[in-house]
Amino acid sequence: MNLPLRVLPLVVCLVAGPVPVSAQNDQGVLIISRGGQEIGRESFRRVANASDPSVVDSLTSIARFPATKPALELSAIWGRSGPEAFTLLLDRRGTGVATSQILVAGGRSRITVRLVGKGGESANEFPGGAGVVVLEDSLFAPYLQIAALAGEKPTPMTALYPRSGRRVAFQAERVATATTNPPDHDAIQKIRLTGGLSGEIQLDAGGRLIRIVRPDLGVEAARAP
């Protein structure tokens, strides 16, 4: 079935590096649009570490395309299981879409990926390390983890797509901005993405996710008022 949506990445970072901006617990809804037309919505909830608010301890997210009577539904549950370890459960289902689950377990130097679907189960291992991020299609809230690793100069990162095993190199850079977009939020933190993954992440002063723009895909996700 052809869906009116080009696949987009889900991003979950392996290692929490130095964080230049603060963050807080957050939950909300992102309106996903293409060409100014809404194509889906994503609900998310983020819980920060009590002793270090810049570190995400858990993140849940679910996106539906379209928001009502969805033909495609994607979800993610991410949690930290140690100082340098995490687990991630991804689920994909919908009309004409093969239902599948992916369990990702990451540590300092290794990522284990288990794919469970109708045809059975498979497992693979990939290199980990600082700056490696795990991506899945069509979810936006976990881009918060890229923001946590971005520095004032372009920070080299590698994106891993667990379904295919593809790895993509890109850079993330925190830039100063006084732009207000949308008008009811102060998007004073901007993370610029270049290279194999391009676009922009906008956060407010407290590190809440406000907007993600992917011009290479013609899609953006903006926080609902």
Phi, psi and omega in degrees: 000133180271118180262149182280053185205124171277140187297143181236160185272146163260135185238128175223124185273148179282316191233134176274111181265194178300133185246121184277346183231154179276163178217172184210170172302144185205146171207150182178192181232134176255132175267117183264127185223158174225126180058032179082359180252131179293133178240350180181174178221149180232125174260139182216158175218128182240133177239122181272161176291131184298325182271340180218092186299345180280352182256128177276125176266332176206149179211125175241144184207142176216130181238142180232134180232111348287181186293325178251140184049058186294142173270340180220134178227130181233142178217157179215140173231115184241139178210147177274131180248004179180174182304324181231029183225148179212163170231148182219127176246121180247141181225136179225131178205161179163179180290121180073011180246132179292120178294133180207154175234144177234129174249121181246130176236121184241151176218202186296320187228004185213143175237127176253130183238124176243124179251124180242121180216188182298330182276359180126203184232142177222156181222144177217158176237146182223155176295143176250213178118168180299135178089358175271131179235151180255130184242146173225167187279139160071023172237146186244324187307321181292358171299344176306329181290329174296317179301325181294332183262346185290138178251184181285344172245158181308122182258117181294134177222163176231130179260133177247127174261107189293334180292319183255342185082005181289142178239135184230130178271138176208175178232149176232133183224131176274124182237149179282141178205147175250012183295140173246107182203112003287170190295342181267009176224141176271100181274072186269356175243127182229131178247118182264131180250130180223163180097221181295338176236116185235151180148207185206142174245132177243133179234156174272186185298332180268003180087011178285143181287126182249317187198143173231130181241128175238080183298332179294335178257352182070026185228148173218160177231121182240140181296132177291144180301000000 
